[in-house]
Amino acid sequence: MGLLSDPNRRQALSRVVTRLNTPLCIISYLVGMGWFLGLAFHPFTLRTYISENSMGSTMVEEQFQGGDRALSYAREFAAHKKASGGSPVAWLERTMRGLGLEVYTQSFVRTLPFPDEATERYMVKGTNVYGILRAPRAASTESLVLSVPCSEGQNNNQAVGLLLALASYFRGQIYWAKDIIFLVNEHDLIGMEAWLEGYHDVNVTEIKSSVMMGRAGAIQAAVSLELNTDVTTSFDVIVEGLNGQLPNLDMVNLFHAFCQKNTLLCTIQGKLQRSDYDTFPGYLHNLQTLLLMVLKQGSGRPQGDHGLFLRYHIEAITLRGINSFRQYKYDMNTVGKTLEGMFRKLNNLSERLHQSYFFYLLPSLSRFVSIGIYMPAIGFILLILILRSLDLWIKLNRAGTTTEDGAADDDDQDAKPGFLSLATPIVICHATGLSLYYIPTMSQDMATDHFPVSESEAVVLISIAIYVAGLALPHNTHRYLTGAGSDQGWMTLKLISLLYLAIQLSCIALINFSLGFILAITIVPVAAIVQPTGPKVLYGILLVLVTPATTLLGSIFLYRELIEYPVSILECWQLFLQAIAGGILDHYLRRRYRAVKSEQAGQPLRVFYTEELNVIGGRNGGTILSSSREILLSWRLEILVLIAWDWIFNSFVFLFDFEIGSTGVVFHETS
């Protein structure tokens, strides 16, 4: 406090911030990037461990031997699915009821805002089938879920067979203290969302579904199974959920522990763990795994059915069986024993999983990076915005002091920016953001009537048209407003923009670190250096390169390189366009938050970006009241985030287009 209260010390500090501002910003950026790259280094990571005492030991004897029965169920299911052309609801009901379960169905209908070209569907109709195994040793107050998506074609037939075989085996055991729900959901994520909304009696995504006639207790945990072959070589655990949410780390640790016990190979991001972690190749392997998780989490798209459970504070993971060319093969008995052990441990829970981490990064299954270790990486990046803001604030203070003391002539004084010169571009940018949010989906029918385009193409093209129409408005207003083209005008607006950007990125990083970091490492350096004076062509190119759409394009290319499926530039562009349309569709289907940006004609072009924000930071336990608050909060925050991003990017374009004279204000040092 003495440093700030003493005028001499405060003045010395201001000189340091002003004179060394650029070196400090460069050092801060390099430290932030170095910190992030060091997260995959072994000394920076922690060993995974199970925090929940009731799940701390794997000393249970699994006795599942129904592998052959699972394969028999799978063949029957495949035959009936092929005959019915979809989910064989009647056969599933009859089979589950024969196993002694309480069987219920739920039909649902969802009309998409525009046709999904990837799956060629506009109206989705389906039926979920679920059976409840009542706990013989307790009241129906708590439950567990084992779910399998009923996919098209021959996908997941073995998973359904294993689910039925496990249901038959679990029915004969007497140690269950929680109800177990065996769910076969149709149409993947849409069916799962319909079931979860019906189970919790909420309507978040406007899916029309029948009333659920049967319920178990409050769901404590869930496992989603995806299995397409009779034998597997490894299992991949998937953790990334909707809007970047992650399950409690104990769920991942529990799966890893039973895989080790049953000598079942397990992977994360499709990569096996290496033992030579202290070598450079081992470090690169961990870094690739970490980057894959960051890219997937930053996208906000649920990578499996488990991702929708997290919205209701239900800890869940997806297990995906892989059959590769590895030498060792595992049959259904081994997989069934692993799932049996996991459910027996989850059955011992006396409360919800809460003791382990909810915010983490995984360079491997045996090592993790906690939030306290990875947050300084983005903290150093955001420090650049604070340093630049302090520099501008000090210069504006000195300019105001010089004017008040009469040190400058009236003719040379900078015109102070008026309220209109600052408020007008802000209001216009916010209005453009609202237009981009509502008009594309509302005007798609009109566009398809007048132009030979599909509905999904119309949504993207309307977004581009709205941006192009409003692009010139914010940064041309200075020609008609007093003080808008002065040095104090652009510095004041940039100061506000930098602070606004710092707040936005800080909030994003707290909720979804991956999304915040991806945006920060691209936009922060350019936001700090761009100004009306200097090489305008270079600044214009940089503004294009740091738009989130360019970041999305680069992320797609990087992701395909990391998974060793490289694509050409044309293929990457096609994936980019699909991601934009898919991001908008995902928002309307699952309330996935996004701020889509793109570019056109050499200038940053705002289009709806497929990245989104996980505003559901508080875990609400899945109650109806909390879910209602979540719905209201999601609509308000989503609109605010969109208009905020629109204002930030337009503000920097506004700064870039200022018309400044050849002479500017000279800021004098005061003694």
C-alpha positions in Angstrom: 0.0 0.0 0.0 2.9 2.3 0.7 4.1 2.0 -2.9 0.7 3.2 -4.2 0.1 5.9 -1.6 3.5 7.6 -2.0 3.3 10.0 -5.0 7.0 9.6 -5.8 7.0 5.9 -5.7 3.7 5.8 -7.7 5.3 8.1 -10.3 8.4 5.8 -10.5 6.2 2.8 -10.9 4.2 4.5 -13.7 7.5 5.3 -15.5 8.5 1.6 -15.3 5.2 0.4 -16.6 5.3 2.9 -19.5 9.0 2.5 -20.5 9.2 -1.3 -20.1 5.7 -2.0 -21.2 6.6 -3.8 -24.4 9.4 -6.0 -22.9 7.2 -6.9 -20.0 4.4 -7.9 -22.3 6.7 -10.1 -24.4 8.2 -11.8 -21.3 4.7 -12.4 -20.0 3.6 -14.1 -23.2 6.7 -16.2 -23.4 6.3 -17.3 -19.8 2.6 -18.2 -20.3 3.4 -20.3 -23.4 6.3 -21.9 -21.7 4.2 -22.7 -18.7 1.6 -24.4 -20.8 4.1 -26.5 -22.8 5.6 -27.5 -19.5 2.3 -29.0 -18.2 3.1 -32.3 -20.1 6.5 -32.5 -18.3 6.5 -35.2 -15.6 7.5 -33.0 -12.6 4.6 -30.6 -13.3 2.0 -33.5 -13.1 0.5 -35.4 -10.2 -0.1 -39.1 -9.9 -3.7 -40.0 -10.1 -5.4 -41.6 -7.1 -8.9 -42.4 -5.9 -10.0 -39.9 -3.3 -13.3 -41.4 -2.3 -12.7 -43.8 0.6 -15.6 -46.1 -0.4 -14.0 -46.7 -3.8 -10.4 -46.9 -2.6 -9.8 -50.6 -3.0 -10.5 -52.9 -5.9 -10.5 -56.0 -3.7 -13.7 -57.4 -5.1 -14.0 -60.7 -6.9 -15.7 -60.3 -10.2 -17.6 -63.4 -11.3 -19.2 -62.4 -14.6 -19.1 -65.2 -17.1 -21.8 -64.2 -19.5 -19.6 -63.4 -22.5 -21.2 -66.0 -24.8 -24.7 -64.9 -23.7 -23.8 -61.3 -24.5 -22.7 -62.3 -28.0 -26.0 -64.2 -28.5 -28.0 -61.2 -27.4 -26.0 -59.1 -29.8 -26.8 -61.3 -32.8 -30.5 -61.3 -31.9 -30.5 -57.6 -31.5 -28.8 -57.0 -34.8 -31.3 -59.3 -36.6 -34.3 -57.5 -35.1 -32.8 -54.1 -35.7 -32.3 -54.9 -39.4 -35.8 -56.2 -39.7 -37.4 -53.2 -38.1 -35.2 -50.6 -39.7 -34.5 -49.0 -36.4 -34.5 -49.8 -32.7 -36.3 -53.0 -32.0 -38.4 -51.6 -29.2 -40.8 -54.6 -28.9 -37.9 -57.1 -28.7 -36.0 -55.0 -26.1 -39.1 -54.7 -24.0 -39.8 -58.5 -24.1 -36.2 -59.4 -23.4 -35.7 -57.0 -20.5 -39.0 -58.1 -19.0 -37.9 -61.7 -19.3 -34.8 -60.8 -17.3 -36.9 -59.6 -14.4 -36.6 -55.8 -14.9 -39.2 -53.1 -14.7 -39.4 -52.0 -18.3 -40.6 -48.7 -19.6 -40.4 -46.8 -22.9 -40.3 -43.1 -23.8 -41.1 -41.8 -27.2 -39.8 -38.4 -28.4 -39.9 -36.1 -31.3 -37.5 -33.2 -32.1 -37.9 -30.9 -35.1 -34.5 -29.4 -36.0 -34.3 -25.6 -36.8 -32.8 -26.6 -40.2 -32.0 -30.0 -41.7 -28.9 -31.7 -40.6 -27.0 -32.4 -43.8 -24.6 -34.8 -42.1 -27.4 -37.2 -41.2 -30.0 -36.0 -43.7 -32.7 -35.5 -41.2 -35.1 -32.7 -40.3 -37.5 -34.3 -37.8 -36.1 -36.9 -35.4 -38.5 -39.5 -34.0 -37.4 -42.3 -31.7 -38.1 -44.4 -28.6 -35.9 -45.0 -25.6 -36.2 -48.3 -23.8 -35.0 -48.7 -20.2 -35.3 -51.3 -17.5 -34.9 -50.7 -13.8 -33.4 -53.3 -11.4 -34.7 -52.4 -8.0 -32.2 -52.6 -5.1 -33.1 -55.5 -2.7 -31.3 -53.9 0.2 -32.4 -50.3 0.2 -35.3 -48.0 -0.8 -35.3 -46.5 -4.3 -33.5 -43.3 -3.3 -30.4 -43.6 -5.4 -29.5 -45.2 -8.7 -26.8 -45.9 -11.3 -27.1 -45.9 -15.1 -25.6 -48.1 -17.7 -26.5 -46.7 -21.1 -25.9 -47.9 -24.7 -26.8 -45.7 -27.7 -28.7 -47.6 -30.4 -26.8 -46.4 -33.5 -27.6 -46.9 -37.1 -26.2 -49.9 -39.0 -24.1 -52.5 -37.2 -22.7 -50.1 -34.6 -23.1 -50.9 -30.9 -24.8 -54.3 -31.3 -22.2 -55.9 -29.0 -22.7 -53.2 -26.5 -26.5 -53.9 -26.3 -25.8 -57.6 -25.9 -23.3 -57.0 -23.1 -25.9 -54.6 -21.4 -28.5 -57.4 -21.4 -26.0 -60.0 -20.2 -25.0 -57.7 -17.3 -28.6 -57.1 -16.5 -29.2 -60.8 -16.3 -26.2 -61.3 -14.0 -26.9 -58.3 -11.8 -30.5 -59.6 -11.3 -29.2 -62.6 -9.5 -27.0 -60.6 -7.0 -28.3 -59.5 -3.5 -25.7 -56.9 -2.6 -27.1 -54.0 -4.6 -27.9 -50.9 -2.5 -28.8 -48.7 -5.4 -31.2 -49.1 -8.3 -29.6 -49.8 -11.6 -31.1 -48.4 -14.8 -30.3 -50.2 -18.1 -31.0 -47.7 -20.9 -30.9 -48.2 -24.7 -31.4 -44.7 -26.2 -32.1 -44.1 -29.8 -30.6 -41.4 -32.0 -27.6 -41.0 -29.7 -27.4 -37.5 -28.1 -30.9 -36.5 -29.0 -32.4 -39.6 -27.4 -30.2 -39.2 -24.3 -31.2 -35.6 -23.9 -34.9 -36.5 -24.2 -34.5 -39.2 -21.6 -32.6 -37.0 -19.1 -35.1 -34.2 -19.5 -38.0 -36.6 -19.0 -36.4 -38.2 -16.0 -35.8 -34.8 -14.3 -39.1 -33.3 -15.5 -37.5 -30.3 -17.3 -37.6 -29.1 -20.8 -34.3 -27.4 -21.8 -34.1 -28.1 -25.5 -37.8 -28.1 -26.5 -37.9 -31.9 -27.2 -41.4 -33.3 -27.2 -41.5 -36.6 -25.3 -44.0 -38.8 -23.6 -44.4 -38.8 -19.8 -42.1 -41.2 -18.1 -44.1 -43.8 -16.2 -41.2 -45.3 -14.2 -38.3 -43.7 -12.3 -35.6 -44.9 -9.9 -33.8 -42.9 -7.3 -31.5 -39.9 -7.8 -28.8 -40.8 -10.3 -25.4 -40.9 -8.7 -23.2 -41.9 -11.6 -23.5 -43.2 -15.1 -21.4 -45.2 -17.7 -22.1 -45.1 -21.4 -20.8 -48.1 -23.4 -19.8 -48.2 -27.0 -18.7 -51.5 -28.4 -18.8 -52.7 -32.0 -16.8 -55.9 -32.1 -16.8 -59.3 -30.4 -13.3 -58.9 -29.1 -11.4 -55.7 -28.1 -7.8 -54.8 -27.9 -8.2 -51.7 -25.7 -10.8 -49.4 -24.2 -10.7 -45.6 -24.7 -12.2 -43.5 -21.9 -13.9 -40.3 -22.9 -14.3 -37.4 -20.4 -15.1 -34.3 -22.4 -18.8 -33.2 -21.9 -21.2 -30.5 -23.0 -19.6 -27.0 -22.9 -16.3 -28.4 -21.6 -17.6 -29.9 -18.4 -15.6 -32.8 -17.0 -16.6 -35.6 -14.7 -15.2 -36.1 -11.2 -11.6 -37.5 -11.6 -12.5 -40.4 -9.4 -14.6 -41.9 -12.2 -11.6 -42.0 -14.5 -9.4 -43.3 -11.8 -11.9 -46.1 -11.0 -11.9 -47.2 -14.6 -8.1 -47.1 -14.8 -7.8 -49.1 -11.6 -10.0 -52.0 -12.8 -8.4 -52.0 -16.2 -5.0 -52.5 -14.5 -6.5 -55.3 -12.3 -8.0 -57.2 -15.2 -4.9 -56.4 -17.4 -7.1 -54.6 -19.9 -5.4 -52.0 -22.1 -6.9 -48.6 -21.6 -6.2 -45.3 -23.4 -7.0 -41.7 -23.3 -7.5 -39.7 -26.5 -6.8 -43.0 -28.3 -3.2 -43.0 -27.0 -1.5 -45.6 -24.8 0.5 -44.5 -21.9 4.3 -44.6 -22.3 6.7 -45.7 -19.6 9.6 -43.5 -20.8 8.0 -40.3 -19.5 11.3 -38.9 -18.5 12.6 -38.9 -22.2 11.9 -36.3 -24.9 9.8 -38.7 -27.0 7.8 -39.5 -23.9 7.2 -35.8 -23.3 6.1 -35.2 -26.8 3.6 -38.1 -26.5 2.2 -36.6 -23.3 2.0 -33.2 -25.0 0.1 -34.6 -27.9 -2.4 -36.2 -25.6 -2.8 -33.0 -23.6 -3.3 -31.0 -26.8 -6.0 -33.4 -28.0 -7.9 -33.0 -24.7 -7.6 -29.2 -24.9 -8.9 -29.1 -28.5 -11.8 -31.4 -27.7 -12.7 -29.6 -24.4 -12.5 -26.2 -26.1 -14.9 -27.3 -28.8 -17.6 -27.7 -26.1 -19.2 -30.6 -28.0 -20.0 -33.7 -25.9 -17.7 -36.5 -27.1 -20.2 -39.2 -25.9 -23.6 -39.7 -24.3 -22.0 -39.1 -20.9 -21.5 -35.5 -21.7 -25.2 -34.7 -21.2 -25.3 -36.3 -17.7 -22.9 -33.7 -16.4 -25.5 -30.9 -16.8 -27.5 -32.6 -14.0 -24.5 -33.1 -11.7 -24.3 -36.8 -12.6 -20.7 -38.0 -12.9 -20.4 -40.0 -16.1 -17.9 -41.3 -18.6 -18.0 -43.0 -22.0 -16.1 -46.3 -22.6 -15.4 -47.0 -26.2 -14.1 -50.4 -27.2 -11.4 -50.5 -29.9 -10.4 -53.5 -32.0 -7.0 -52.8 -33.6 -4.1 -54.9 -34.9 -2.6 -55.3 -31.4 -1.6 -58.8 -30.4 -3.6 -59.2 -27.3 -7.4 -59.5 -27.5 -10.0 -59.4 -24.8 -13.3 -61.2 -24.8 -16.7 -60.2 -23.4 -15.9 -61.8 -20.1 -13.0 -59.5 -19.4 -15.0 -56.4 -20.4 -18.0 -57.6 -18.3 -15.8 -58.1 -15.2 -14.4 -54.6 -15.6 -17.9 -53.1 -15.7 -19.1 -55.3 -12.9 -16.2 -54.2 -10.6 -16.9 -50.5 -11.4 -20.6 -50.8 -10.6 -19.9 -52.7 -7.4 -17.7 -49.9 -6.3 -20.1 -47.2 -7.3 -22.8 -49.2 -5.3 -20.7 -48.5 -2.2 -21.0 -44.7 -2.5 -22.6 -43.1 0.5 -22.7 -39.6 -1.1 -22.1 -38.0 -4.5 -18.5 -38.0 -5.9 -17.0 -34.7 -4.7 -13.6 -35.3 -3.1 -11.6 -35.4 -6.2 -11.0 -32.8 -9.0 -13.6 -31.4 -11.4 -11.1 -29.2 -13.2 -8.1 -31.0 -14.6 -6.1 -31.9 -17.7 -4.9 -35.4 -18.5 -1.5 -35.9 -20.3 -2.0 -39.6 -19.5 -4.3 -41.9 -17.5 -1.8 -42.1 -14.6 -0.9 -38.4 -14.4 -3.1 -35.3 -14.2 -2.7 -31.5 -14.1 -4.8 -29.8 -11.5 -6.4 -26.3 -11.9 -3.9 -24.7 -9.6 -1.1 -25.8 -11.9 -2.5 -24.9 -15.3 -4.2 -21.6 -14.5 -1.0 -19.5 -14.3 -0.4 -20.3 -18.0 -3.4 -18.2 -19.0 -2.8 -15.8 -16.1 0.5 -14.7 -17.7 -1.2 -14.2 -21.0 -4.0 -12.0 -19.6 -1.3 -10.0 -17.7 -0.5 -8.5 -21.1 -3.9 -6.9 -21.2 -3.5 -5.5 -17.8 -0.1 -4.0 -18.6 -1.4 -2.4 -21.8 -4.4 -1.0 -19.9 -2.2 0.5 -17.3 0.0 2.0 -19.9 -3.0 3.6 -21.7 -4.5 4.8 -18.4 -1.2 6.5 -17.3 -0.9 8.2 -20.7 -4.4 9.4 -20.6 -3.9 10.8 -17.1 -0.8 12.6 -18.1 -2.6 14.1 -21.2 -5.4 15.3 -18.9 -2.9 16.9 -16.5 -1.0 18.6 -19.3 -4.3 20.1 -20.6 -5.4 21.3 -17.2 -2.0 23.0 -16.5 -2.1 24.8 -19.8 1.1 23.3 -21.0 -0.2 22.9 -24.5 -1.8 25.5 -26.7 -5.5 25.4 -27.4 -4.9 24.6 -31.1 -2.8 21.6 -30.2 -5.0 20.2 -27.6 -6.6 16.9 -28.3 -10.4 16.9 -28.4 -11.7 14.9 -25.5 -13.9 12.0 -26.6 -17.6 12.6 -25.9 -20.1 10.1 -24.7 -21.5 9.6 -28.2 -18.1 8.9 -29.7 -17.7 5.9 -27.3 -21.2 4.7 -26.9 -22.2 4.7 -30.6 -19.8 2.0 -31.8 -20.5 0.0 -28.7 -24.3 0.1 -29.3 -23.9 -0.7 -33.0 -21.6 -3.7 -32.3 -24.1 -5.0 -29.7 -27.0 -4.6 -32.1 -25.0 -6.4 -34.8 -24.4 -9.3 -32.3 -28.1 -9.6 -31.6 -28.8 -9.6 -35.3 -26.3 -12.4 -35.8 -27.9 -14.3 -33.0 -31.5 -14.2 -34.1 -31.9 -13.4 -37.8 -30.0 -16.3 -39.6 -32.3 -19.0 -38.4 -35.4 -16.8 -38.7 -34.7 -15.9 -42.3 -33.6 -19.2 -43.7 -36.9 -19.9 -45.4 -36.8 -16.6 -47.2 -33.3 -17.3 -48.4 -34.1 -20.8 -49.7 -37.1 -19.4 -51.6 -35.0 -16.8 -53.5 -31.6 -18.5 -53.8 -30.6 -22.1 -54.8 -29.1 -23.0 -51.4 -30.0 -25.5 -48.7 -31.2 -24.4 -45.3 -27.9 -25.0 -43.5 -26.0 -23.0 -46.2 -28.6 -20.3 -45.9 -27.9 -19.9 -42.2 -24.2 -19.5 -42.8 -24.6 -17.1 -45.7 -27.2 -14.9 -43.9 -24.7 -14.6 -41.0 -22.0 -13.5 -43.5 -24.4 -11.0 -45.1 -25.4 -9.5 -41.7 -21.8 -9.0 -40.8 -20.8 -7.4 -44.2 -23.8 -5.1 -43.9 -22.8 -4.0 -40.4 -19.0 -4.1 -40.8 -18.6 -0.5 -41.9 -20.9 1.0 -39.3 -19.0 1.0 -36.0 -15.7 2.4 -37.3 -17.2 5.0 -39.7 -19.1 6.8 -36.9 -16.0 8.8 -35.9 -16.3 10.9 -39.0 -19.4 12.5 -37.6 -18.8 12.5 -33.8 -16.8 15.0 -31.9 -13.5 13.8 -30.5 -13.9 10.3 -32.1 -10.8 10.7 -34.2 -8.5 12.1 -31.6 -5.7 10.3 -29.8 -7.5 10.4 -26.5 -10.6 9.0 -28.3 -8.9 5.9 -29.6 -6.9 5.4 -26.5 -10.0 5.6 -24.3 -11.9 3.1 -26.5 -8.9 0.7 -26.6 -8.6 0.9 -22.8 -12.2 -0.1 -22.4 -11.9 -2.8 -25.0 -8.8 -4.3 -23.3 -10.4 -4.4 -19.9 -13.6 -5.9 -21.4 -11.5 -8.5 -23.2 -9.6 -9.4 -20.1 -12.8 -9.9 -18.1 -14.3 -12.1 -20.8 -11.3 -14.3 -21.2 -10.9 -14.6 -17.4 -14.5 -15.8 -17.1 -14.1 -18.2 -20.0 -10.9 -19.6 -18.5 -12.5 -20.2 -15.2 -15.3 -22.2 -16.8 -13.6 -23.8 -19.8 -9.8 -23.3 -19.5 -9.2 -24.9 -22.9 -11.4 -22.5 -24.8 -10.1 -19.5 -22.9 -6.5 -20.4 -23.5 -7.0 -21.1 -27.3 -8.6 -17.7 -27.7 -6.1 -15.9 -25.4 -2.9 -17.1 -27.2 -4.3 -15.8 -30.5 -6.1 -12.6 -29.9 -4.3 -11.1 -26.9 -1.0 -10.3 -28.6 -2.7 -8.6 -31.5 -5.2 -6.8 -29.3 -2.3 -5.4 -27.3 -0.3 -4.0 -30.3 -3.0 -2.9 -32.8 -3.5 0.9 -33.0 -4.4 3.5 -35.6 -0.8 4.5 -36.3 1.7 2.1 -37.7 1.7 -0.4 -40.5 -2.0 -0.7 -41.2 -1.6 -3.5 -43.8 0.2 -5.6 -41.2 -2.3 -4.9 -38.5 -5.1 -5.8 -40.9 -3.5 -9.1 -41.7 -3.0 -9.8 -38.0 -6.6 -9.0 -37.2 -7.7 -11.5 -39.8 -5.4 -14.2 -38.5 -6.6 -13.9 -34.9 -10.3 -14.0 -35.5 -11.8 -17.1 -33.8 -12.8 -18.5 -37.2 -9.2 -18.6 -38.3 -8.4 -20.2 -34.9 -11.1 -22.8 -35.5 -9.6 -23.5 -39.0 -6.2 -24.0 -37.5 -7.5 -26.1 -34.7 -9.2 -28.4 -37.1 -6.0 -28.8 -39.1 -3.9 -29.4 -35.9 -6.4 -31.9 -34.5 -6.3 -34.0 -37.7 -2.5 -33.9 -37.5 -2.4 -35.0 -33.9 -4.7 -38.0 -34.6 -2.6 -38.8 -37.6 -5.3 -38.3 -40.1 -4.0 -35.3 -42.0 -6.3 -33.4 -44.4 -5.7 -31.1 -47.4 -6.6 -27.4 -47.3 -9.8 -28.0 -49.3 -10.9 -30.9 -46.9 -10.1 -28.7 -43.9 -12.2 -25.9 -45.4 -15.1 -28.3 -45.8 -14.8 -29.5 -42.3 -14.7 -25.8 -41.2 -18.0 -25.0 -42.9 -19.5 -28.2 -41.4 -18.3 -27.1 -38.0 -20.0 -23.7 -38.3 -23.3 -25.2 -39.3 -23.0 -28.0 -36.8 -22.2 -25.5 -34.0 -25.4 -23.5 -34.6 -27.4 -26.8 -34.8 -25.8 -28.1 -31.6 -26.8 -24.9 -29.8 -30.5 -25.4 -30.6 -30.4 -29.1 -29.9 -28.4 -29.1 -26.6 -28.1 -25.4 -25.6 -24.5 -25.5 -26.6 -23.1 -22.0 -26.2 -21.0 -20.6 -29.1 -19.6 -17.3 -30.4 -18.8 -18.2 -34.0 -16.5 -15.8 -35.9 -15.1 -15.9 -39.4 -13.6 -13.5 -41.9 -14.2 -12.3 -45.4 -12.5 -9.8 -47.9 -9.4 -9.4 -45.7 -11.3 -8.2 -42.6 -12.4 -10.0 -39.5 -15.8 -11.4 -40.2 -18.1 -12.4 -37.4 -20.0 -15.6 -38.0 -21.4 -17.9 -35.4 -18.4 -19.8 -34.0 -18.6 -23.4 -32.9 -16.8 -22.8 -29.7 -19.1 -22.2 -26.7 -19.2 -21.3 -23.1 -20.0 -23.6 -20.2 -22.1 -21.2 -18.2 -23.4 -24.0 -16.0 -20.5 -23.6 -13.6 -22.5 -24.4 -10.5 -23.3 -28.1 -10.2 -27.0 -28.2 -9.5 -27.7 -31.8 -8.5 -30.3 -32.2 -11.2 -33.2 -30.8 -9.3 -36.1 -29.2 -11.1 -35.6 -25.8 -9.5 -31.9 -25.7 -10.2 -32.5 -26.8 -13.8 -35.0 -24.0 -14.2 -32.5 -21.4 -13.0 -30.0 -23.0 -15.4 -32.3 -22.5 -18.4 -32.9 -18.8 -17.6 -29.2 -18.2 -16.9 -28.2 -19.9 -20.1 -30.4 -17.6 -22.3 -29.2 -14.4 -20.7 -25.5 -15.3 -20.5 -25.5 -16.6 -24.0 -26.8 -13.3 -25.5 -24.5 -11.3 -23.3 -21.5 -13.3 -24.4 -22.3 -13.0 -28.1 -22.8 -9.3 -28.0 -19.7 -8.8 -25.8 -17.5 -10.7 -28.3 -19.1 -8.7 -31.2 -18.3 -5.5 -29.4 -14.7 -6.5 -28.6 -13.8 -7.4 -32.1 -15.5 -4.4 -33.7 -13.8 -2.2 -31.2 -10.4 -3.3 -32.4 -11.5 -2.8 -36.0 -12.8 0.6 -35.0 -9.4 1.4 -33.5 -7.6 0.2 -36.6 -9.7 2.5 -38.9 -9.2 5.8 -36.9 -8.1 8.7 -39.1 -5.2 10.3 -37.3 -3.3 13.3 -38.4 0.4 13.3 -39.0 1.0 14.8 -35.6 -0.3 13.3 -32.4 -0.3 14.2 -28.8 3.1 14.2 -27.1 2.9 13.0 -23.5 5.4 14.8 -21.3 7.0 13.4 -18.2 6.2 15.5 -15.1 8.6 15.8 -12.3 
